[in-house]
Amino acid sequence: AVVSTQSVLYQMGCYGIGVSRVMAASVEVLSSKTELRWPQVIAPFTVAILVPKGGSKEASATNLIEQITSQVENVFKDDVIVDDREKLTVGRKLREASKTGYPYIILLERNVWIQIQNWNFTCLILKQCLN
């Protein structure tokens, strides 16, 4: 091998781990082909509340939205989004919420008042609500 005695400038690259890499890596690991899945700590909102379409059979649950939202806000302060678009069906809202990747989705249905009359929203576990 030939050894050169001339000075050579080297370029150094930085391959640190930045915020965008952390977000991209966590979404890539947790998501499916059709839905985003954000870790709760970096999700845009932790809870999405879906209101029924205006004029539908389930629309009677709409008058409870403020009560439910305030109870959820007690647990997740400033981390709740309410999808109250009246022209979209509940199915479409649910698909969009799933694609967006909210960790928790609350769907208001027609008989929701019967289910939550004595409901204290104190703990939320994925797919399970504790009284």
N, C-alpha and C positions, 0 to 999 in steps of 0.2 A: 504494500500500500504506500502511496505517495503522501507525505505529510506536507501541508502547505503552511508557510509561516506568515501569510498575509492575513490581515484583520478582515473579518467578515461580520456584517451587521445581521443580527437576528431580530425577527419580529416575534413579539410575544402576543398570544391571543388570550382573551379572558373567556372562560367557559363556566362562569359562575351560575348559580341557580337564582334566577330572578322571580319576581312575582308572576309574570306571565307564564313562565315555565311551570311553576307550582300549580297554577290554575289549569293549564292545559293538561298536565300529567294527571291531576286528580279527576278531571272530567273524563279523560280518556280511559282511566282505569275503572271508574264506576259506571259509566254510561253503556247503554245498549246501542244497537244500530238505529233505533227509532226514537230513543228518549235520552235526554240529558239527565244526569244524576249528579247534583252538586253536593259536596260535603256541607253539612249544616252551617259550619263556620264561615263559608264563603258564598253561600247561596244568596241570590239577589233578595229573596224574602224566604223566611223559614216556613210560613204558613200561607196557603192560598185558600180563600173562601169563595166557593162558586155559588152564585145566586141563580135560581132557575130563570128560564126565558120568560119574559113578560107575556101574560095571556095564556100560559100553559097550565096544566092541571097542578103542577108543583108550585105555581106562583104564590099560593097561599103562605108558603114558608118565608116569603120575602120580607114580611113585616117583622120577623125575628132577627133580621140581619144585624141590626144595631146592638141588640142584646148579646148575641153570640160573638160579634166582633169585639165588644168591650171585654167579655170574659176571656177571649183568646189573647187580647192585648195585655191583660194582667199577667199572663205567662210569658208572652213574646212581645216585649215592649218595642214599638215602632218597627216590627218585623213581620207585619201581616199585610197582605194585599187582598182586596176584595174585587172579584171579577163580576161587576154588575151590569155588563153589557146586555141589554134587553133583547137584542135581535138574534143573538147566538143561542143555539140549543145547548143544553147541559152536556150532551155528548161531545160537542165540538169544544166547549170550554174545558172539559176534562182532558181531551186529547192535547189541547194547547198547553194546559198546565203541566201535563206529564212530559211533554216535549221540552218545556222550559226547565223542568227539573226541580220544582219546589219539593223540599223534603217531606212536607205534610200538606195534604189537600183535604179540605172539609167541603163536602158536597151537601147542600141543603135539599131535602126531598119533601114531598107532600106531607108526610106524617111526622115531620120533625118535631112538632110541638108535643106530641104524645111522648116522644123519646126523651125530650130534654126538660120537662117540667121541673124536675128536682135535680137537675144536672149542675154540679159544681165543677167548673173546668179548672182543675188544679194540676193535672199531670197529663202529658200527652206522650204516648209511646207509639212508635210506628205501627199503624193498623190496629191500635187498641186505645181506647179512652177509658180512663179509670174514674169511677164515681167517688 
